[in-house]
Amino acid sequence: MSAFKQPNLTRLINILNEDNKQTVFSNEQQEPLSVQEKREFAESLKSFSRLGENVYSRPNLKEVVERITRVVETAKRMISESDGDVVDKVSESRHFKYVDSALTELQKSAQEVMIHERRMSAAYEDIAEALQKYYDVH
């Protein structure tokens, strides 16, 4: 038993062969920009550099992670220097094993974020460069 009968196949072929195919990606028959849209675009160009400030003005993540690392290392040293019984030492060791694991995860995640921030900055610069060829971007 055939999944497509001849009339269904013929309709499918006719649809595929249409001259006026409209796809999701087609830019044909776009509405012209309204006056309001043009004004909003002009305002966006005037404030484009402020958008860039948001891309670049992220806190120095590397410095934050280094400070957190120093805090953890200092905490571990202080606990190891304290006088405590064997049970406390085992408990402290177990707790700081989790802290070390979380610190490692924080460092890896921060590294990934920094890589994505560099990519984001490069993409912003590419966009700005392309727009400056056609518009007065501020």
N, CA, C and O atoms as a GROMACS GRO file, in nm:
protein
  552
    1MET      N    1   0.085  -0.118   0.000
    1MET     CA    2   0.000   0.000   0.000
    1MET      C    3   0.089   0.124   0.000
    1MET      O    4   0.174   0.140   0.088
    2SER      N    5   0.072   0.210  -0.094
    2SER     CA    6   0.155   0.329  -0.111
    2SER      C    7   0.110   0.440  -0.017
    2SER      O    8  -0.010   0.465  -0.001
    3ALA      N    9   0.206   0.506   0.046
    3ALA     CA   10   0.174   0.616   0.138
    3ALA      C   11   0.121   0.736   0.060
    3ALA      O   12   0.036   0.809   0.110
    4PHE      N   13   0.172   0.757  -0.061
    4PHE     CA   14   0.125   0.868  -0.143
    4PHE      C   15   0.049   0.813  -0.263
    4PHE      O   16   0.104   0.736  -0.342
    5LYS      N   17  -0.074   0.851  -0.275
    5LYS     CA   18  -0.149   0.816  -0.394
    5LYS      C   19  -0.120   0.921  -0.500
    5LYS      O   20  -0.072   1.030  -0.467
    6GLN      N   21  -0.146   0.891  -0.625
    6GLN     CA   22  -0.112   0.979  -0.737
    6GLN      C   23  -0.167   1.121  -0.720
    6GLN      O   24  -0.092   1.216  -0.743
    7PRO      N   25  -0.294   1.143  -0.680
    7PRO     CA   26  -0.341   1.282  -0.666
    7PRO      C   27  -0.262   1.358  -0.559
    7PRO      O   28  -0.232   1.476  -0.576
    8ASN      N   29  -0.228   1.291  -0.448
    8ASN     CA   30  -0.151   1.358  -0.342
    8ASN      C   31  -0.010   1.393  -0.390
    8ASN      O   32   0.042   1.500  -0.361
    9LEU      N   33   0.050   1.302  -0.464
    9LEU     CA   34   0.184   1.325  -0.516
    9LEU      C   35   0.183   1.440  -0.617
    9LEU      O   36   0.274   1.523  -0.617
   10THR      N   37   0.082   1.446  -0.700
   10THR     CA   38   0.070   1.554  -0.798
   10THR      C   39   0.056   1.688  -0.728
   10THR      O   40   0.119   1.786  -0.769
   11ARG      N   41  -0.025   1.695  -0.622
   11ARG     CA   42  -0.041   1.821  -0.547
   11ARG      C   43   0.092   1.862  -0.483
   11ARG      O   44   0.127   1.980  -0.483
   12LEU      N   45   0.163   1.766  -0.428
   12LEU     CA   46   0.291   1.795  -0.365
   12LEU      C   47   0.390   1.849  -0.468
   12LEU      O   48   0.461   1.946  -0.440
   13ILE      N   49   0.396   1.788  -0.584
   13ILE     CA   50   0.486   1.834  -0.691
   13ILE      C   51   0.447   1.974  -0.735
   13ILE      O   52   0.534   2.057  -0.760
   14ASN      N   53   0.317   2.002  -0.746
   14ASN     CA   54   0.270   2.136  -0.785
   14ASN      C   55   0.311   2.241  -0.682
   14ASN      O   56   0.350   2.352  -0.718
   15ILE      N   57   0.302   2.207  -0.554
   15ILE     CA   58   0.341   2.300  -0.448
   15ILE      C   59   0.490   2.330  -0.456
   15ILE      O   60   0.532   2.445  -0.443
   16LEU      N   61   0.569   2.227  -0.478
   16LEU     CA   62   0.714   2.245  -0.484
   16LEU      C   63   0.758   2.324  -0.607
   16LEU      O   64   0.862   2.389  -0.605
   17ASN      N   65   0.680   2.319  -0.713
   17ASN     CA   66   0.717   2.387  -0.837
   17ASN      C   67   0.656   2.525  -0.851
   17ASN      O   68   0.673   2.588  -0.955
   18GLU      N   69   0.588   2.574  -0.751
   18GLU     CA   70   0.526   2.707  -0.760
   18GLU      C   71   0.633   2.813  -0.779
   18GLU      O   72   0.742   2.805  -0.723
   19ASP      N   73   0.600   2.913  -0.860
   19ASP     CA   74   0.692   3.023  -0.886
   19ASP      C   75   0.697   3.120  -0.768
   19ASP      O   76   0.803   3.177  -0.742
   20ASN      N   77   0.589   3.139  -0.698
   20ASN     CA   78   0.583   3.234  -0.586
   20ASN      C   79   0.603   3.165  -0.452
   20ASN      O   80   0.520   3.178  -0.362
   21LYS      N   81   0.710   3.094  -0.441
   21LYS     CA   82   0.735   3.027  -0.314
   21LYS      C   83   0.770   3.130  -0.209
   21LYS      O   84   0.856   3.216  -0.231
   22GLN      N   85   0.704   3.124  -0.097
   22GLN     CA   86   0.732   3.213   0.016
   22GLN      C   87   0.792   3.127   0.126
   22GLN      O   88   0.730   3.031   0.172
   23THR      N   89   0.910   3.161   0.168
   23THR     CA   90   0.973   3.085   0.276
   23THR      C   91   0.989   3.175   0.398
   23THR      O   92   0.968   3.296   0.391
   24VAL      N   93   1.024   3.114   0.505
   24VAL     CA   94   1.047   3.190   0.628
   24VAL      C   95   1.162   3.287   0.609
   24VAL      O   96   1.163   3.394   0.670
   25PHE      N   97   1.258   3.251   0.525
   25PHE     CA   98   1.377   3.333   0.507
   25PHE      C   99   1.365   3.434   0.394
   25PHE      O  100   1.457   3.512   0.373
   26SER      N  101   1.256   3.433   0.322
   26SER     CA  102   1.247   3.522   0.207
   26SER      C  103   1.223   3.664   0.254
   26SER      O  104   1.146   3.688   0.346
   27ASN      N  105   1.290   3.758   0.188
   27ASN     CA  106   1.278   3.900   0.222
   27ASN      C  107   1.186   3.973   0.126
   27ASN      O  108   1.176   4.095   0.130
   28GLU      N  109   1.122   3.900   0.040
   28GLU     CA  110   1.034   3.963  -0.058
   28GLU      C  111   0.909   4.015   0.010
   28GLU      O  112   0.863   3.960   0.111
   29GLN      N  113   0.854   4.120  -0.047
   29GLN     CA  114   0.728   4.178  -0.003
   29GLN      C  115   0.733   4.229   0.141
   29GLN      O  116   0.637   4.214   0.216
   30GLN      N  117   0.846   4.288   0.179
   30GLN     CA  118   0.853   4.349   0.310
   30GLN      C  119   0.781   4.482   0.307
   30GLN      O  120   0.785   4.555   0.208
   31GLU      N  121   0.718   4.511   0.417
   31GLU     CA  122   0.651   4.640   0.430
   31GLU      C  123   0.757   4.750   0.437
   31GLU      O  124   0.862   4.730   0.498
   32PRO      N  125   0.732   4.864   0.375
   32PRO     CA  126   0.827   4.974   0.389
   32PRO      C  127   0.830   5.022   0.535
   32PRO      O  128   0.732   5.010   0.608
   33LEU      N  129   0.943   5.076   0.574
   33LEU     CA  130   0.955   5.126   0.711
   33LEU      C  131   0.866   5.247   0.732
   33LEU      O  132   0.855   5.334   0.646
   34SER      N  133   0.802   5.250   0.847
   34SER     CA  134   0.719   5.366   0.880
   34SER      C  135   0.808   5.480   0.927
   34SER      O  136   0.925   5.459   0.957
   35VAL      N  137   0.752   5.599   0.934
   35VAL     CA  138   0.826   5.715   0.982
   35VAL      C  139   0.872   5.690   1.125
   35VAL      O  140   0.985   5.724   1.161
   36GLN      N  141   0.786   5.631   1.207
   36GLN     CA  142   0.820   5.602   1.346
   36GLN      C  143   0.937   5.504   1.354
   36GLN      O  144   1.027   5.522   1.436
   37GLU      N  145   0.938   5.400   1.272
   37GLU     CA  146   1.047   5.303   1.271
   37GLU      C  147   1.179   5.369   1.230
   37GLU      O  148   1.285   5.337   1.284
   38LYS      N  149   1.171   5.461   1.133
   38LYS     CA  150   1.291   5.533   1.090
   38LYS      C  151   1.345   5.623   1.201
   38LYS      O  152   1.466   5.632   1.220
   39ARG      N  153   1.256   5.688   1.274
   39ARG     CA  154   1.298   5.772   1.387
   39ARG      C  155   1.364   5.687   1.496
   39ARG      O  156   1.467   5.725   1.551
   40GLU      N  157   1.302   5.573   1.527
   40GLU     CA  158   1.359   5.484   1.629
   40GLU      C  159   1.497   5.433   1.587
   40GLU      O  160   1.587   5.420   1.670
   41PHE      N  161   1.512   5.406   1.458
   41PHE     CA  162   1.642   5.362   1.407
   41PHE      C  163   1.746   5.471   1.423
   41PHE      O  164   1.858   5.445   1.466
   42ALA      N  165   1.709   5.595   1.389
   42ALA     CA  166   1.803   5.708   1.403
   42ALA      C  167   1.844   5.726   1.548
   42ALA      O  168   1.961   5.751   1.577
   43GLU      N  169   1.750   5.714   1.640
   43GLU     CA  170   1.781   5.724   1.782
   43GLU      C  171   1.872   5.610   1.826
   43GLU      O  172   1.961   5.630   1.909
   44SER      N  173   1.851   5.492   1.773
   44SER     CA  174   1.936   5.377   1.807
   44SER      C  175   2.079   5.401   1.762
   44SER      O  176   2.173   5.365   1.832
   45LEU      N  177   2.096   5.461   1.644
   45LEU     CA  178   2.230   5.489   1.596
   45LEU      C  179   2.300   5.592   1.685
   45LEU      O  180   2.421   5.582   1.707
   46LYS      N  181   2.224   5.689   1.736
   46LYS     CA  182   2.283   5.791   1.823
   46LYS      C  183   2.332   5.731   1.954
   46LYS      O  184   2.427   5.781   2.014
   47SER      N  185   2.268   5.625   1.998
   47SER     CA  186   2.305   5.567   2.127
   47SER      C  187   2.376   5.432   2.113
   47SER      O  188   2.386   5.356   2.209
   48PHE      N  189   2.426   5.405   1.994
   48PHE     CA  190   2.489   5.274   1.969
   48PHE      C  191   2.612   5.252   2.057
   48PHE      O  192   2.634   5.141   2.105
   49SER      N  193   2.690   5.356   2.079
   49SER     CA  194   2.810   5.340   2.162
   49SER      C  195   2.774   5.309   2.306
   49SER      O  196   2.849   5.240   2.375
   50ARG      N  197   2.659   5.357   2.353
   50ARG     CA  198   2.616   5.322   2.489
   50ARG      C  199   2.581   5.174   2.498
   50ARG      O  200   2.601   5.112   2.602
   51LEU      N  201   2.531   5.117   2.390
   51LEU     CA  202   2.507   4.973   2.388
   51LEU      C  203   2.639   4.899   2.402
   51LEU      O  204   2.647   4.798   2.471
   52GLY      N  205   2.742   4.950   2.337
   52GLY     CA  206   2.874   4.891   2.347
   52GLY      C  207   2.930   4.897   2.488
   52GLY      O  208   3.000   4.806   2.531
   53GLU      N  209   2.899   5.004   2.560
   53GLU     CA  210   2.944   5.015   2.699
   53GLU      C  211   2.892   4.898   2.780
   53GLU      O  212   2.961   4.848   2.869
   54ASN      N  213   2.771   4.854   2.752
   54ASN     CA  214   2.716   4.739   2.823
   54ASN      C  215   2.790   4.612   2.788
   54ASN      O  216   2.802   4.521   2.871
   55VAL      N  217   2.841   4.604   2.667
   55VAL     CA  218   2.918   4.486   2.626
   55VAL      C  219   3.053   4.485   2.696
   55VAL      O  220   3.100   4.380   2.741
   56TYR      N  221   3.117   4.603   2.706
   56TYR     CA  222   3.252   4.611   2.760
   56TYR      C  223   3.258   4.635   2.910
   56TYR      O  224   3.360   4.605   2.972
   57SER      N  225   3.155   4.688   2.970
   57SER     CA  226   3.166   4.733   3.109
   57SER      C  227   3.134   4.625   3.212
   57SER      O  228   3.092   4.656   3.323
   58ARG      N  229   3.153   4.503   3.176
   58ARG     CA  230   3.131   4.394   3.270
   58ARG      C  231   3.240   4.399   3.375
   58ARG      O  232   3.354   4.436   3.345
   59PRO      N  233   3.208   4.363   3.498
   59PRO     CA  234   3.312   4.364   3.601
   59PRO      C  235   3.426   4.269   3.564
   59PRO      O  236   3.408   4.174   3.488
   60ASN      N  237   3.541   4.298   3.618
   60ASN     CA  238   3.657   4.216   3.588
   60ASN      C  239   3.642   4.081   3.656
   60ASN      O  240   3.678   4.064   3.772
   61LEU      N  241   3.589   3.988   3.583
   61LEU     CA  242   3.557   3.856   3.637
   61LEU      C  243   3.681   3.782   3.684
   61LEU      O  244   3.677   3.712   3.785
   62LYS      N  245   3.789   3.798   3.612
   62LYS     CA  246   3.913   3.730   3.651
   62LYS      C  247   3.956   3.775   3.790
   62LYS      O  248   3.995   3.692   3.873
   63GLU      N  249   3.949   3.903   3.816
   63GLU     CA  250   3.987   3.957   3.946
   63GLU      C  251   3.895   3.904   4.056
   63GLU      O  252   3.941   3.870   4.165
   64VAL      N  253   3.767   3.898   4.029
   64VAL     CA  254   3.671   3.847   4.127
   64VAL      C  255   3.701   3.702   4.162
   64VAL      O  256   3.699   3.665   4.279
   65VAL      N  257   3.728   3.621   4.061
   65VAL     CA  258   3.757   3.480   4.085
   65VAL      C  259   3.888   3.465   4.163
   65VAL      O  260   3.898   3.380   4.251
   66GLU      N  261   3.987   3.547   4.132
   66GLU     CA  262   4.113   3.541   4.206
   66GLU      C  263   4.091   3.577   4.353
   66GLU      O  264   4.150   3.515   4.442
   67ARG      N  265   4.006   3.676   4.378
   67ARG     CA  266   3.979   3.715   4.517
   67ARG      C  267   3.907   3.603   4.592
   67ARG      O  268   3.938   3.576   4.707
   68ILE      N  269   3.812   3.540   4.527
   68ILE     CA  270   3.740   3.428   4.590
   68ILE      C  271   3.836   3.314   4.618
   68ILE      O  272   3.829   3.250   4.723
   69THR      N  273   3.926   3.287   4.524
   69THR     CA  274   4.025   3.181   4.542
   69THR      C  275   4.113   3.210   4.664
   69THR      O  276   4.139   3.121   4.744
   70ARG      N  277   4.158   3.335   4.676
   70ARG     CA  278   4.240   3.372   4.793
   70ARG      C  279   4.162   3.355   4.924
   70ARG      O  280   4.219   3.312   5.024
   71VAL      N  281   4.033   3.390   4.923
   71VAL     CA  282   3.951   3.373   5.043
   71VAL      C  283   3.944   3.226   5.083
   71VAL      O  284   3.962   3.192   5.200
   72VAL      N  285   3.920   3.139   4.985
   72VAL     CA  286   3.910   2.996   5.014
   72VAL      C  287   4.044   2.942   5.065
   72VAL      O  288   4.048   2.868   5.163
   73GLU      N  289   4.152   2.981   4.999
   73GLU     CA  290   4.284   2.933   5.042
   73GLU      C  291   4.317   2.980   5.184
   73GLU      O  292   4.371   2.903   5.264
   74THR      N  293   4.285   3.105   5.214
   74THR     CA  294   4.310   3.157   5.348
   74THR      C  295   4.224   3.085   5.451
   74THR      O  296   4.271   3.053   5.560
   75ALA      N  297   4.098   3.060   5.417
   75ALA     CA  298   4.009   2.989   5.509
   75ALA      C  299   4.062   2.849   5.539
   75ALA      O  300   4.060   2.804   5.653
   76LYS      N  301   4.110   2.781   5.437
   76LYS     CA  302   4.166   2.647   5.457
   76LYS      C  303   4.290   2.651   5.547
   76LYS      O  304   4.306   2.566   5.634
   77ARG      N  305   4.375   2.749   5.525
   77ARG     CA  306   4.496   2.761   5.608
   77ARG      C  307   4.461   2.791   5.754
   77ARG      O  308   4.521   2.736   5.846
   78MET      N  309   4.363   2.879   5.772
   78MET     CA  310   4.324   2.914   5.909
   78MET      C  311   4.266   2.794   5.983
   78MET      O  312   4.295   2.772   6.100
   79ILE      N  313   4.186   2.716   5.914
   79ILE     CA  314   4.126   2.599   5.978
   79ILE      C  315   4.232   2.494   6.007
   79ILE      O  316   4.227   2.428   6.110
   80SER      N  317   4.329   2.478   5.916
   80SER     CA  318   4.433   2.378   5.940
   80SER      C  319   4.523   2.419   6.055
   80SER      O  320   4.581   2.332   6.121
   81GLU      N  321   4.536   2.549   6.081
   81GLU     CA  322   4.619   2.596   6.192
   81GLU      C  323   4.548   2.588   6.327
   81GLU      O  324   4.611   2.588   6.432
   82SER      N  325   4.415   2.580   6.322
   82SER     CA  326   4.340   2.578   6.449
   82SER      C  327   4.358   2.445   6.520
   82SER      O  328   4.381   2.341   6.458
   83ASP      N  329   4.347   2.451   6.650
   83ASP     CA  330   4.356   2.329   6.731
   83ASP      C  331   4.219   2.266   6.736
   83ASP      O  332   4.121   2.331   6.772
   84GLY      N  333   4.212   2.142   6.700
   84GLY     CA  334   4.085   2.071   6.704
   84GLY      C  335   4.111   1.922   6.715
   84GLY      O  336   4.223   1.875   6.694
   85ASP      N  337   4.007   1.852   6.748
   85ASP     CA  338   4.026   1.708   6.761
   85ASP      C  339   4.021   1.640   6.625
   85ASP      O  340   3.995   1.705   6.524
   86VAL      N  341   4.045   1.511   6.623
   86VAL     CA  342   4.053   1.434   6.499
   86VAL      C  343   3.920   1.436   6.425
   86VAL      O  344   3.917   1.443   6.302
   87VAL      N  345   3.809   1.429   6.498
   87VAL     CA  346   3.676   1.429   6.436
   87VAL      C  347   3.653   1.560   6.361
   87VAL      O  348   3.602   1.560   6.249
   88ASP      N  349   3.693   1.671   6.424
   88ASP     CA  350   3.678   1.801   6.357
   88ASP      C  351   3.763   1.808   6.231
   88ASP      O  352   3.719   1.863   6.130
   89LYS      N  353   3.883   1.754   6.236
   89LYS     CA  354   3.972   1.757   6.120
   89LYS      C  355   3.914   1.678   6.003
   89LYS      O  356   3.923   1.721   5.888
   90VAL      N  357   3.854   1.563   6.033
   90VAL     CA  358   3.791   1.481   5.927
   90VAL      C  359   3.673   1.557   5.868
   90VAL      O  360   3.655   1.560   5.746
   91SER      N  361   3.591   1.617   5.954
   91SER     CA  362   3.475   1.693   5.909
   91SER      C  363   3.518   1.814   5.825
   91SER      O  364   3.460   1.842   5.720
   92GLU      N  365   3.621   1.885   5.872
   92GLU     CA  366   3.672   2.001   5.799
   92GLU      C  367   3.726   1.959   5.662
   92GLU      O  368   3.704   2.026   5.562
   93SER      N  369   3.796   1.847   5.660
   93SER     CA  370   3.851   1.798   5.535
   93SER      C  371   3.740   1.767   5.435
   93SER      O  372   3.750   1.800   5.316
   94ARG      N  373   3.633   1.705   5.484
   94ARG     CA  374   3.520   1.670   5.398
   94ARG      C  375   3.451   1.797   5.345
   94ARG      O  376   3.417   1.806   5.227
   95HIS      N  377   3.431   1.894   5.434
   95HIS     CA  378   3.365   2.018   5.392
   95HIS      C  379   3.448   2.092   5.287
   95HIS      O  380   3.395   2.141   5.187
   96PHE      N  381   3.579   2.099   5.311
   96PHE     CA  382   3.662   2.173   5.216
   96PHE      C  383   3.685   2.097   5.086
   96PHE      O  384   3.724   2.157   4.986
   97LYS      N  385   3.661   1.969   5.086
   97LYS     CA  386   3.663   1.894   4.960
   97LYS      C  387   3.551   1.948   4.870
   97LYS      O  388   3.571   1.965   4.750
   98TYR      N  389   3.433   1.973   4.929
   98TYR     CA  390   3.321   2.030   4.853
   98TYR      C  391   3.349   2.174   4.811
   98TYR      O  392   3.315   2.216   4.701
   99VAL      N  393   3.412   2.249   4.902
   99VAL     CA  394   3.447   2.387   4.870
   99VAL      C  395   3.546   2.390   4.753
   99VAL      O  396   3.530   2.470   4.660
  100ASP      N  397   3.646   2.304   4.757
  100ASP     CA  398   3.744   2.297   4.647
  100ASP      C  399   3.677   2.260   4.515
  100ASP      O  400   3.711   2.315   4.410
  101SER      N  401   3.584   2.168   4.520
  101SER     CA  402   3.511   2.127   4.400
  101SER      C  403   3.430   2.245   4.345
  101SER      O  404   3.428   2.269   4.224
  102ALA      N  405   3.362   2.315   4.434
  102ALA     CA  406   3.284   2.431   4.391
  102ALA      C  407   3.374   2.542   4.337
  102ALA      O  408   3.338   2.609   4.240
  103LEU      N  409   3.490   2.561   4.398
  103LEU     CA  410   3.584   2.662   4.349
  103LEU      C  411   3.634   2.627   4.210
  103LEU      O  412   3.645   2.714   4.124
  104THR      N  413   3.665   2.501   4.187
  104THR     CA  414   3.708   2.456   4.054
  104THR      C  415   3.598   2.482   3.951
  104THR      O  416   3.626   2.528   3.840
  105GLU      N  417   3.476   2.453   3.987
  105GLU     CA  418   3.362   2.478   3.896
  105GLU      C  419   3.346   2.627   3.868
  105GLU      O  420   3.320   2.667   3.755
  106LEU      N  421   3.363   2.709   3.972
  106LEU     CA  422   3.355   2.855   3.956
  106LEU      C  423   3.464   2.903   3.860
  106LEU      O  424   3.436   2.984   3.772
  107GLN      N  425   3.585   2.853   3.876
  107GLN     CA  426   3.695   2.894   3.789
  107GLN      C  427   3.672   2.853   3.644
  107GLN      O  428   3.697   2.931   3.552
  108LYS      N  429   3.624   2.731   3.622
  108LYS     CA  430   3.594   2.685   3.486
  108LYS      C  431   3.482   2.768   3.424
  108LYS      O  432   3.491   2.809   3.308
  109SER      N  433   3.378   2.792   3.500
  109SER     CA  434   3.265   2.870   3.449
  109SER      C  435   3.307   3.013   3.416
  109SER      O  436   3.266   3.068   3.314
  110ALA      N  437   3.388   3.072   3.502
  110ALA     CA  438   3.437   3.208   3.477
  110ALA      C  439   3.520   3.213   3.349
  110ALA      O  440   3.510   3.308   3.272
  111GLN      N  441   3.601   3.111   3.328
  111GLN     CA  442   3.682   3.104   3.206
  111GLN      C  443   3.592   3.099   3.082
  111GLN      O  444   3.619   3.167   2.983
  112GLU      N  445   3.487   3.019   3.088
  112GLU     CA  446   3.393   3.010   2.976
  112GLU      C  447   3.324   3.144   2.953
  112GLU      O  448   3.306   3.186   2.838
  113VAL      N  449   3.285   3.211   3.060
  113VAL     CA  450   3.219   3.341   3.047
  113VAL      C  451   3.313   3.442   2.982
  113VAL      O  452   3.273   3.518   2.894
  114MET      N  453   3.439   3.442   3.024
  114MET     CA  454   3.536   3.536   2.967
  114MET      C  455   3.556   3.510   2.818
  114MET      O  456   3.571   3.603   2.739
  115ILE      N  457   3.557   3.383   2.779
  115ILE     CA  458   3.569   3.349   2.636
  115ILE      C  459   3.448   3.403   2.559
  115ILE      O  460   3.463   3.461   2.452
  116HIS      N  461   3.329   3.384   2.614
  116HIS     CA  462   3.208   3.433   2.548
  116HIS      C  463   3.203   3.586   2.546
  116HIS      O  464   3.153   3.645   2.450
  117GLU      N  465   3.254   3.649   2.650
  117GLU     CA  466   3.259   3.795   2.651
  117GLU      C  467   3.350   3.847   2.540
  117GLU      O  468   3.319   3.947   2.475
  118ARG      N  469   3.464   3.780   2.519
  118ARG     CA  470   3.553   3.822   2.410
  118ARG      C  471   3.485   3.804   2.275
  118ARG      O  472   3.498   3.889   2.186
  119ARG      N  473   3.414   3.695   2.258
  119ARG     CA  474   3.340   3.672   2.133
  119ARG      C  475   3.233   3.779   2.114
  119ARG      O  476   3.214   3.830   2.003
  120MET      N  477   3.164   3.811   2.222
  120MET     CA  478   3.058   3.912   2.216
  120MET      C  479   3.117   4.048   2.178
  120MET      O  480   3.059   4.120   2.097
  121SER      N  481   3.231   4.084   2.235
  121SER     CA  482   3.297   4.210   2.204
  121SER      C  483   3.337   4.215   2.057
  121SER      O  484   3.318   4.317   1.991
  122ALA      N  485   3.392   4.106   2.008
  122ALA     CA  486   3.433   4.102   1.867
  122ALA      C  487   3.313   4.114   1.775
  122ALA      O  488   3.319   4.182   1.673
  123ALA      N  489   3.203   4.048   1.809
  123ALA     CA  490   3.082   4.056   1.728
  123ALA      C  491   3.027   4.199   1.729
  123ALA      O  492   2.983   4.249   1.625
  124TYR      N  493   3.028   4.264   1.845
  124TYR     CA  494   2.981   4.403   1.855
  124TYR      C  495   3.066   4.493   1.766
  124TYR      O  496   3.013   4.578   1.694
  125GLU      N  497   3.198   4.475   1.770
  125GLU     CA  498   3.287   4.557   1.688
  125GLU      C  499   3.262   4.533   1.539
  125GLU      O  500   3.267   4.627   1.461
  126ASP      N  501   3.235   4.410   1.500
  126ASP     CA  502   3.203   4.379   1.360
  126ASP      C  503   3.075   4.451   1.318
  126ASP      O  504   3.068   4.507   1.208
  127ILE      N  505   2.975   4.448   1.404
  127ILE     CA  506   2.848   4.514   1.374
  127ILE      C  507   2.869   4.664   1.361
  127ILE      O  508   2.821   4.726   1.266
  128ALA      N  509   2.942   4.722   1.456
  128ALA     CA  510   2.967   4.867   1.452
  128ALA      C  511   3.042   4.907   1.326
  128ALA      O  512   3.010   5.008   1.263
  129GLU      N  513   3.142   4.829   1.290
  129GLU     CA  514   3.220   4.858   1.170
  129GLU      C  515   3.133   4.854   1.044
  129GLU      O  516   3.144   4.940   0.957
  130ALA      N  517   3.048   4.754   1.036
  130ALA     CA  518   2.960   4.743   0.919
  130ALA      C  519   2.859   4.858   0.915
  130ALA      O  520   2.834   4.914   0.808
  131LEU      N  521   2.801   4.893   1.028
  131LEU     CA  522   2.704   5.002   1.031
  131LEU      C  523   2.769   5.136   0.996
  131LEU      O  524   2.706   5.220   0.932
  132GLN      N  525   2.894   5.157   1.037
  132GLN     CA  526   2.963   5.283   1.012
  132GLN      C  527   2.988   5.304   0.863
  132GLN      O  528   3.011   5.417   0.821
  133LYS      N  529   2.985   5.200   0.785
  133LYS     CA  530   3.003   5.215   0.641
  133LYS      C  531   2.883   5.284   0.576
  133LYS      O  532   2.896   5.346   0.471
  134TYR      N  533   2.767   5.274   0.640
  134TYR     CA  534   2.644   5.327   0.581
  134TYR      C  535   2.579   5.439   0.662
  134TYR      O  536   2.505   5.521   0.607
  135TYR      N  537   2.609   5.443   0.791
  135TYR     CA  538   2.542   5.538   0.880
  135TYR      C  539   2.641   5.608   0.970
  135TYR      O  540   2.752   5.560   0.992
  136ASP      N  541   2.598   5.722   1.022
  136ASP     CA  542   2.678   5.794   1.120
  136ASP      C  543   2.644   5.738   1.258
  136ASP      O  544   2.545   5.776   1.320
  137VAL      N  545   2.728   5.646   1.304
  137VAL     CA  546   2.703   5.576   1.430
  137VAL      C  547   2.779   5.648   1.541
  137VAL      O  548   2.898   5.677   1.527
  138HIS      N  549   2.710   5.675   1.650
  138HIS     CA  550   2.772   5.744   1.765
  138HIS      C  551   2.793   5.649   1.878
  138HIS      O  552   2.844   5.688   1.983
   0.00000   0.00000   0.00000
